[in-house]
Amino acid sequence: MNQKKNSGFYLRGALFSVSLFVFPRILTAATWMVPVAPQGPFDRVYYPQNAPVGSDLSVGPLEWTQMNLGADHNADVPLLGQMPPWSKNGVSWRFAEARAWPLENKDPFGTHIYGEVEAGAVQTQFYGNALGVSVVDGILYAESDDMFAYALNMKTGQLIWRTSPVGNHLMGNPIVKGRFVYLSAGGVGFNFANVVKYAKTPYKAVRGMDFSYNGIYALDRLTGRLIWRHSSVGEAMPTPAVHGDVLYFATGSGSVHAVNRHTGQTIWTTHLTGSDNMSSPAYYQGKLYLALAIKPRLYCLDAKTGKVLWKNTLPGAANTGMGDVSPAVSNGVVIMDAVTHPKIVRGKTTLDPVIRAFDSDSGAPLWTASMGRGPKPPAFKGGVPMIYGGVVYVGSPVNGAYQARDLKTGKLLWKWNKISSARSAPTMDDNILYIAGAESVYALNPRTGKEIGHIKIGGRMGIVSPTIVGGTIYLSNTWDWIVATPKQDVLTSNQEKQKQTQPAQQKNN
């Protein structure tokens, strides 16, 4: 298996060497695919000398086909076979994206206008990284709300290419397969006509319509060159999923699309009721699972035909909550959570996040559990669940508590609470659970929930899951940064703190 994988990487290395010289600069009306001026500020930049070479091409998976790598949402990539030493020991670097805000700044940009909570949501939705990064063959890929996509060398953090094929936000987790990297374009806005429509008939309003240009953009993953695009009426904020030769994505118009991933041509389209905000479709055993808001529903579709096989909901689900959450699927169980039962407490709106498990074939509810009431968050009203080893791990956006529950029964195994709002899916690597929350990354014992260590990264990490490859944790950031940090630094951080305090304690004794 390792020999087959390595031969594939060297083939990719050969393709890279050929593509170094393919960089057309003369455009005609026929080849000018999108409104981007050659040599302008949004044009593609490409530095082939920064691309990985040799054994560095063997680091990472062969492809990245769903949000957080798979339907279970565990963004972990173990190292197989002979790998370069840096991949095992871990690397440390920081890369500032186009709208970077100093990581040392505790408050988000615009705090003096909007206040800290609202300003943080605005910065996530318009300037920074909404989701985590993808990694394939020694290259890290990232989408940002600064309207650019990036490819970096995983070892050095150097820029290979950067491009902005559309004047819209890129909120997804880049999907990579074969020669392609797929971006999803869409923003959170409603134009005034749809605001009026929402007030009268909410489920008919289309998020992102006439606000900017939405859809899927397929690029050459080695150079960033645009190959094709597939436009949509509503925003395409969620991350697509790829299986075989088909790419699946959902939009703010309530439509789910299947297109040929090589050409972008439509295979089928299914129109549902509502709007998909950030609920990325999960592909599992020939079915697609995703959630919509307005009306809040979890859907299961036949991946071949687009036929709705079943739909269900969470009791008392708030109108917008379910459309924010990407369901996780494993071992025949679908996990969905959403904020429910809005209630005014001491003059402020509060919500009760609820987790529900469904049978993946029938949609029958298996168990339901409350995560505890708390204040209404300004945006992304859910926690992305992750499933590993028969356990569900999920955080609460209203009180910051992470919970571990038995996948089959819903029994609470432990609870960990150290941050004010928990939205991202954690990552399990080598029997350690890693959580990116607020300005830090934490390591927990997955059996007890006890903290092993943590280090400060800076900025904010709202829905960002740690992407772990060998000895390195790769993170994107609301402050518009991409950061690599050695896993060992997190694991040994508490030991270092104890060493620093020990002399003082001995002196006091």
C-alpha positions as CSV (number, residue, x, y, z in Angstrom):
1,M,0.0,0.0,0.0
2,N,2.8,2.4,0.9
3,Q,4.6,1.6,-2.4
4,K,1.5,2.3,-4.4
5,K,1.0,5.6,-2.5
6,N,4.6,6.7,-2.9
7,S,4.6,5.9,-6.7
8,G,1.5,8.2,-6.9
9,F,3.3,11.0,-5.1
10,Y,6.3,10.8,-7.5
11,L,3.9,10.8,-10.4
12,R,2.4,14.0,-8.9
13,G,5.9,15.4,-8.6
14,A,6.4,14.8,-12.3
15,L,3.2,16.6,-13.1
16,F,4.3,19.5,-10.9
17,S,7.6,19.8,-12.8
18,V,5.7,20.0,-16.1
19,S,3.2,22.6,-14.8
20,L,5.9,25.0,-13.6
21,F,6.1,26.6,-17.0
22,V,2.3,26.7,-17.8
23,F,1.4,30.2,-16.8
24,P,-0.6,32.0,-19.6
25,R,-0.6,35.8,-19.3
26,I,-2.3,36.7,-22.6
27,L,-6.1,36.5,-22.3
28,T,-8.7,36.9,-25.0
29,A,-12.4,37.4,-24.6
30,A,-12.9,33.7,-25.1
31,T,-10.4,32.7,-22.4
32,W,-11.2,35.5,-19.9
33,M,-13.4,33.3,-17.6
34,V,-14.1,35.7,-14.7
35,P,-13.9,39.4,-14.0
36,V,-10.2,39.5,-12.8
37,A,-7.8,41.9,-14.4
38,P,-4.4,40.3,-15.5
39,Q,-1.7,41.5,-13.1
40,G,-4.3,43.2,-11.0
41,P,-4.6,42.9,-7.2
42,F,-7.0,39.9,-7.4
43,D,-5.1,38.0,-10.1
44,R,-3.5,34.7,-9.4
45,V,0.1,34.7,-8.1
46,Y,2.2,31.6,-8.4
47,Y,5.6,30.7,-6.9
48,P,6.5,27.2,-8.2
49,Q,9.9,27.4,-6.4
50,N,8.0,27.1,-3.1
51,A,6.3,23.8,-3.9
52,P,7.3,20.6,-2.0
53,V,9.7,18.3,-3.6
54,G,11.0,14.8,-3.1
55,S,9.8,13.0,0.1
56,D,7.9,16.0,1.2
57,L,5.3,15.1,-1.4
58,S,4.5,12.0,0.6
59,V,3.2,13.9,3.6
60,G,-0.6,14.0,3.9
61,P,-3.5,12.0,2.3
62,L,-4.0,11.5,-1.4
63,E,-7.3,13.4,-1.3
64,W,-9.6,15.5,0.9
65,T,-13.2,14.8,-0.1
66,Q,-15.4,16.1,2.7
67,M,-15.4,18.8,5.3
68,N,-12.8,17.8,8.0
69,L,-11.7,14.9,5.8
70,G,-14.6,12.5,6.3
71,A,-18.3,12.1,7.4
72,D,-17.1,11.5,11.0
73,H,-15.4,15.0,10.9
74,N,-12.1,13.8,12.4
75,A,-9.4,15.8,10.6
76,D,-6.5,13.5,11.5
77,V,-3.9,12.2,9.1
78,P,-1.6,9.5,10.5
79,L,1.9,9.1,9.0
80,L,2.4,5.8,7.1
81,G,5.8,4.3,6.1
82,Q,9.0,6.2,5.7
83,M,8.4,9.9,6.1
84,P,10.7,13.0,6.3
85,P,11.8,13.8,9.9
86,W,10.1,17.2,9.9
87,S,6.7,15.6,9.5
88,K,7.2,13.5,12.6
89,N,8.9,16.1,14.8
90,G,6.5,18.9,13.8
91,V,7.1,22.4,12.3
92,S,6.3,25.9,13.5
93,W,5.4,28.8,11.3
94,R,2.8,31.6,10.8
95,F,1.4,32.9,7.5
96,A,-0.4,36.2,7.3
97,E,-3.3,36.2,4.8
98,A,-4.6,39.3,2.9
99,R,-6.7,40.7,5.7
100,A,-4.5,39.7,8.7
101,W,-5.1,41.3,12.1
102,P,-2.2,40.8,14.6
103,L,-2.6,37.6,16.5
104,E,-1.5,39.4,19.6
105,N,-4.5,41.6,19.5
106,K,-7.1,40.2,21.9
107,D,-10.0,42.2,20.6
108,P,-11.4,41.8,17.1
109,F,-11.2,44.7,14.6
110,G,-14.2,47.0,15.0
111,T,-14.7,46.3,18.7
112,H,-15.1,50.0,19.4
113,I,-18.1,50.1,17.0
114,Y,-19.8,46.8,17.4
115,G,-18.6,45.5,20.8
116,E,-16.4,42.5,21.2
117,V,-19.0,39.8,20.6
118,E,-20.5,41.2,17.4
119,A,-17.2,42.4,16.0
120,G,-15.7,38.9,16.4
121,A,-18.6,37.5,14.3
122,V,-18.2,40.1,11.7
123,Q,-14.5,39.5,11.4
124,T,-15.1,35.8,10.9
125,Q,-17.8,36.3,8.3
126,F,-16.0,39.0,6.2
127,Y,-12.3,38.9,6.8
128,G,-10.9,35.7,8.3
129,N,-11.0,31.9,8.0
130,A,-14.4,30.3,8.9
131,L,-13.3,26.7,8.7
132,G,-10.0,24.8,9.0
133,V,-7.5,23.8,6.4
134,S,-7.1,20.9,4.0
135,V,-3.8,19.0,3.3
136,V,-2.8,16.8,0.4
137,D,0.6,15.7,-0.9
138,G,2.7,18.2,1.1
139,I,0.5,21.2,0.3
140,L,-1.9,23.0,2.7
141,Y,-5.1,24.6,1.2
142,A,-7.2,27.3,2.8
143,E,-10.2,29.4,1.9
144,S,-10.7,32.8,3.6
145,D,-13.5,35.4,3.8
146,D,-10.8,37.8,2.6
147,M,-12.0,36.4,-0.8
148,F,-8.7,34.6,-1.5
149,A,-7.7,30.9,-1.6
150,Y,-4.2,29.9,-0.6
151,A,-1.8,27.0,-1.2
152,L,1.1,26.7,1.2
153,N,4.1,24.4,1.6
154,M,3.2,22.3,4.7
155,K,6.9,22.2,5.8
156,T,7.9,25.8,5.3
157,G,4.6,27.8,5.3
158,Q,5.7,29.5,2.0
159,L,3.1,30.6,-0.5
160,I,2.8,28.4,-3.6
161,W,-0.2,30.3,-5.0
162,R,-2.9,32.7,-4.1
163,T,-6.0,33.5,-6.1
164,S,-9.4,35.3,-5.9
165,P,-11.6,34.0,-8.8
166,V,-14.7,35.7,-7.5
167,G,-15.6,38.8,-5.5
168,N,-17.3,36.8,-2.7
169,H,-16.4,35.1,0.6
170,L,-14.8,31.7,0.7
171,M,-16.0,30.0,3.8
172,G,-15.3,26.3,3.1
173,N,-12.8,23.6,3.8
174,P,-11.1,23.2,0.4
175,I,-11.9,19.9,-1.3
176,V,-9.0,18.2,-3.1
177,K,-9.2,15.3,-5.5
178,G,-7.0,14.4,-8.5
179,R,-5.9,17.6,-10.3
180,F,-8.6,19.7,-8.7
181,V,-9.1,21.8,-5.6
182,Y,-12.7,23.0,-5.2
183,L,-13.8,26.3,-3.5
184,S,-17.3,27.2,-2.4
185,A,-18.3,30.9,-2.7
186,G,-21.0,32.6,-0.8
187,G,-21.7,35.1,2.0
188,V,-24.0,35.6,4.9
189,G,-25.9,38.6,3.5
190,F,-29.5,39.1,2.3
191,N,-30.3,41.9,-0.1
192,F,-33.2,44.1,0.8
193,A,-35.7,42.3,-1.5
194,N,-35.0,39.0,0.3
195,V,-35.2,40.7,3.7
196,V,-38.7,41.8,2.8
197,K,-39.5,38.3,1.5
198,Y,-38.1,36.8,4.7
199,A,-40.5,39.0,6.8
200,K,-43.5,37.7,4.9
201,T,-42.6,34.1,3.9
202,P,-39.3,33.2,5.5
203,Y,-38.8,29.9,3.7
204,K,-39.0,31.6,0.3
205,A,-36.1,34.0,1.0
206,V,-32.8,33.2,-0.7
207,R,-29.7,33.9,1.2
208,G,-26.9,35.4,-1.0
209,M,-29.2,36.0,-4.0
210,D,-28.1,39.2,-5.9
211,F,-25.6,39.9,-3.1
212,S,-22.6,38.7,-5.0
213,Y,-21.7,35.7,-7.3
214,N,-22.1,32.3,-5.7
215,G,-21.2,28.8,-6.6
216,I,-18.3,26.3,-7.0
217,Y,-14.9,27.2,-8.4
218,A,-12.6,24.3,-9.6
219,L,-8.9,25.1,-9.8
220,D,-5.8,23.3,-10.8
221,R,-4.6,22.4,-7.3
222,L,-0.9,22.7,-8.2
223,T,-1.0,26.2,-9.9
224,G,-4.4,27.7,-8.7
225,R,-5.5,28.2,-12.3
226,L,-9.3,28.3,-12.8
227,I,-10.6,25.4,-14.8
228,W,-14.4,25.7,-14.4
229,R,-17.1,27.3,-12.3
230,H,-20.7,26.3,-11.6
231,S,-22.8,29.3,-10.5
232,S,-25.7,29.1,-8.1
233,V,-28.5,31.6,-7.2
234,G,-28.1,31.2,-3.4
235,E,-24.9,31.4,-1.4
236,A,-22.6,28.3,-1.5
237,M,-21.0,28.8,1.9
238,P,-21.0,25.1,3.0
239,T,-18.1,22.8,2.0
240,P,-19.0,20.5,-0.9
241,A,-18.5,16.7,-0.8
242,V,-16.9,14.6,-3.6
243,H,-17.4,10.9,-4.2
244,G,-16.1,9.3,-7.4
245,D,-16.7,11.7,-10.3
246,V,-19.5,13.6,-8.6
247,L,-19.3,16.8,-6.5
248,Y,-22.3,17.6,-4.2
249,F,-23.1,21.1,-2.7
250,A,-26.0,22.9,-1.1
251,T,-27.0,26.6,-1.3
252,G,-28.9,29.4,0.4
253,S,-31.9,28.8,-2.0
254,G,-32.5,25.4,-0.4
255,S,-31.2,23.5,-3.5
256,V,-28.8,20.6,-3.4
257,H,-26.7,20.0,-6.5
258,A,-24.8,17.1,-8.0
259,V,-22.3,18.0,-10.8
260,N,-19.6,16.3,-12.7
261,R,-16.5,17.2,-10.8
262,H,-14.4,17.3,-14.0
263,T,-16.6,19.6,-16.0
264,G,-19.1,21.2,-13.6
265,Q,-22.0,20.0,-15.6
266,T,-25.3,19.3,-13.8
267,I,-26.2,15.7,-13.0
268,W,-29.2,16.4,-10.7
269,T,-30.7,19.2,-8.6
270,T,-33.1,18.8,-5.7
271,H,-35.1,21.7,-4.3
272,L,-35.8,21.6,-0.6
273,T,-37.6,24.0,1.6
274,G,-35.4,26.5,3.5
275,S,-31.8,27.7,3.3
276,D,-28.5,26.0,3.9
277,N,-26.2,28.3,5.8
278,M,-23.0,26.3,6.8
279,S,-24.3,22.8,6.9
280,S,-21.9,20.8,4.7
281,P,-23.2,17.6,3.2
282,A,-21.8,14.4,4.6
283,Y,-21.5,11.5,2.1
284,Y,-21.9,8.1,3.8
285,Q,-22.7,4.8,2.1
286,G,-24.4,6.2,-1.0
287,K,-26.4,8.9,0.9
288,L,-26.0,12.6,1.6
289,Y,-26.9,14.1,5.0
290,L,-27.3,17.9,5.5
291,A,-29.5,20.3,7.4
292,L,-31.4,23.4,6.4
293,A,-32.8,26.4,8.3
294,I,-36.2,28.0,7.8
295,K,-37.7,25.4,8.2
296,P,-35.2,23.5,10.4
297,R,-34.8,20.0,9.0
298,L,-32.2,17.3,8.7
299,Y,-32.4,15.6,5.2
300,C,-31.1,12.3,3.8
301,L,-30.8,12.2,0.0
302,D,-30.0,9.4,-2.4
303,A,-26.6,10.4,-3.7
304,K,-27.3,8.9,-7.2
305,T,-30.7,10.5,-7.8
306,G,-31.1,13.3,-5.3
307,K,-34.4,11.8,-4.1
308,V,-35.2,12.6,-0.5
309,L,-35.2,9.4,1.5
310,W,-36.2,10.9,4.8
311,K,-36.3,14.1,6.8
312,N,-36.5,14.9,10.5
313,T,-35.9,17.7,13.0
314,L,-35.0,18.5,16.6
315,P,-37.9,19.4,19.0
316,G,-38.2,23.2,19.3
317,A,-35.3,23.9,16.9
318,A,-34.8,27.6,16.4
319,N,-35.3,28.8,12.8
320,T,-31.7,29.3,11.8
321,G,-29.8,26.9,14.1
322,M,-29.9,23.6,12.1
323,G,-28.7,25.2,8.9
324,D,-25.5,26.1,10.6
325,V,-24.5,22.6,11.7
326,S,-22.8,19.9,9.5
327,P,-24.1,16.5,10.6
328,A,-21.6,13.8,11.5
329,V,-22.2,10.1,10.4
330,S,-20.5,6.9,11.6
331,N,-21.5,3.3,12.4
332,G,-25.1,3.8,11.1
333,V,-25.8,6.9,13.3
334,V,-26.2,10.5,12.2
335,I,-25.5,13.1,14.9
336,M,-27.1,16.5,14.6
337,D,-27.3,19.4,17.1
338,A,-29.0,22.8,17.1
339,V,-30.1,25.5,19.4
340,T,-33.7,25.1,20.6
341,H,-36.5,26.7,22.6
342,P,-35.7,30.4,22.6
343,K,-36.5,31.9,26.0
344,I,-36.1,35.4,27.5
345,V,-34.2,35.2,30.8
346,R,-33.5,38.5,32.6
347,G,-34.3,40.4,29.5
348,K,-32.0,38.5,27.2
349,T,-32.7,35.7,24.7
350,T,-31.3,32.3,25.8
351,L,-31.2,29.0,23.9
352,D,-30.9,25.3,24.8
353,P,-28.5,23.4,22.5
354,V,-29.8,19.9,21.9
355,I,-28.1,16.8,20.4
356,R,-30.1,14.2,18.6
357,A,-29.0,10.9,17.1
358,F,-30.8,9.4,14.1
359,D,-30.7,6.0,12.4
360,S,-28.8,6.7,9.2
361,D,-31.1,4.4,7.1
362,S,-34.6,5.2,8.4
363,G,-34.1,8.6,10.1
364,A,-35.7,7.3,13.3
365,P,-34.5,9.2,16.4
366,L,-32.3,7.1,18.7
367,W,-31.7,9.5,21.6
368,T,-31.9,13.2,22.5
369,A,-29.8,15.2,25.0
370,S,-29.7,18.8,26.2
371,M,-26.4,20.6,26.5
372,G,-27.6,23.3,28.9
373,R,-29.2,26.7,28.3
374,G,-27.1,29.8,27.7
375,P,-27.1,33.2,25.9
376,K,-27.9,33.5,22.2
377,P,-24.7,33.6,20.1
378,P,-24.4,36.3,17.4
379,A,-23.7,33.8,14.6
380,F,-23.2,30.1,13.9
381,K,-25.7,28.8,16.4
382,G,-24.4,25.2,16.7
383,G,-21.4,23.0,17.5
384,V,-19.9,20.7,14.8
385,P,-20.0,17.1,16.1
386,M,-17.2,14.6,15.7
387,I,-17.4,10.8,16.1
388,Y,-14.6,8.5,17.0
389,G,-14.5,5.1,18.6
390,G,-18.2,4.9,19.3
391,V,-18.2,8.3,21.1
392,V,-19.7,11.7,20.1
393,Y,-17.7,14.8,20.9
394,V,-19.5,18.2,20.5
395,G,-19.3,21.7,21.9
396,S,-22.0,24.2,22.9
397,P,-22.1,27.6,21.3
398,V,-24.0,29.1,24.2
399,N,-22.0,28.0,27.3
400,G,-18.7,26.7,25.9
401,A,-19.0,23.2,27.3
402,Y,-17.6,20.2,25.3
403,Q,-19.4,16.9,25.9
404,A,-18.5,13.3,25.2
405,R,-21.5,11.0,24.8
406,D,-21.9,7.3,23.9
407,L,-22.8,7.2,20.2
408,K,-25.5,4.5,20.6
409,T,-27.1,5.5,23.9
410,G,-26.3,9.2,24.4
411,K,-25.0,8.6,27.9
412,L,-22.9,11.5,29.1
413,L,-19.3,10.4,29.7
414,W,-17.7,13.7,30.6
415,K,-18.0,17.5,30.2
416,W,-15.2,20.0,29.8
417,N,-15.7,23.7,30.1
418,K,-12.9,26.3,29.7
419,I,-14.0,28.6,26.8
420,S,-17.1,30.8,26.5
421,S,-18.4,29.4,23.1
422,A,-17.5,26.0,21.6
423,R,-18.3,25.5,17.9
424,S,-15.6,23.5,16.2
425,A,-15.3,19.7,15.9
426,P,-12.3,18.4,17.9
427,T,-9.7,16.1,16.4
428,M,-8.6,12.8,17.7
429,D,-4.9,11.9,17.1
430,D,-3.0,9.1,18.8
431,N,-5.6,8.8,21.6
432,I,-5.4,12.5,22.4
433,L,-8.4,14.9,21.8
434,Y,-7.4,18.3,20.4
435,I,-9.7,21.3,20.6
436,A,-9.3,24.7,19.0
437,G,-11.2,27.3,20.9
438,A,-11.0,31.0,21.5
439,E,-7.3,31.9,21.2
440,S,-5.8,28.5,22.2
441,V,-5.5,24.8,21.2
442,Y,-6.0,22.3,24.0
443,A,-5.1,18.6,24.4
444,L,-7.5,16.4,26.5
445,N,-7.6,12.9,27.7
446,P,-10.5,11.5,25.6
447,R,-11.6,9.0,28.3
448,T,-11.9,11.5,31.1
449,G,-12.0,15.0,29.6
450,K,-9.0,16.0,31.8
451,E,-6.8,18.7,30.2
452,I,-3.3,17.5,29.3
453,G,-2.0,20.9,28.1
454,H,-2.7,23.9,26.0
455,I,-0.8,26.7,24.2
456,K,-1.9,30.1,23.1
457,I,-2.1,30.7,19.3
458,G,-3.7,34.2,19.4
459,G,-6.6,35.6,17.5
460,R,-9.8,33.6,17.5
461,M,-10.7,30.1,16.2
462,G,-14.5,29.9,15.9
463,I,-15.4,26.9,13.8
464,V,-11.9,25.9,13.0
465,S,-11.0,22.2,13.7
466,P,-7.3,21.3,14.2
467,T,-5.9,19.5,11.1
468,I,-3.2,17.2,12.4
469,V,-0.6,15.5,10.3
470,G,2.1,13.6,12.1
471,G,3.7,15.9,14.6
472,T,2.1,19.1,13.4
473,I,-1.2,20.8,14.2
474,Y,-2.3,23.1,11.3
475,L,-4.8,25.9,12.2
476,S,-6.5,28.7,10.4
477,N,-7.8,31.7,12.2
478,T,-10.5,34.4,12.3
479,W,-7.7,37.0,12.4
480,D,-6.8,35.7,8.9
481,W,-3.7,33.7,9.6
482,I,-2.6,30.1,9.0
483,V,-0.5,28.6,11.8
484,A,1.5,25.5,12.2
485,T,2.6,24.4,15.7
486,P,4.3,21.2,16.9
487,K,1.9,18.8,18.6
488,Q,4.5,18.2,21.3
489,D,4.4,21.8,22.4
490,V,0.8,21.4,23.4
491,L,1.3,18.1,25.1
492,T,4.2,19.3,27.2
493,S,2.9,22.8,27.9
494,N,1.7,22.0,31.4
495,Q,5.0,20.3,32.3
496,E,6.9,23.4,31.3
497,K,4.6,25.6,33.4
498,Q,5.2,23.4,36.4
499,K,8.9,23.6,35.9
500,Q,8.7,27.4,35.8
501,T,6.7,27.6,39.0
502,Q,8.6,24.9,40.9
503,P,11.6,27.1,42.0
504,A,9.3,29.7,43.4
505,Q,7.4,27.1,45.4
506,Q,10.6,25.6,46.8
507,K,11.8,29.1,47.8
508,N,8.5,29.8,49.6
509,N,8.9,26.5,51.5
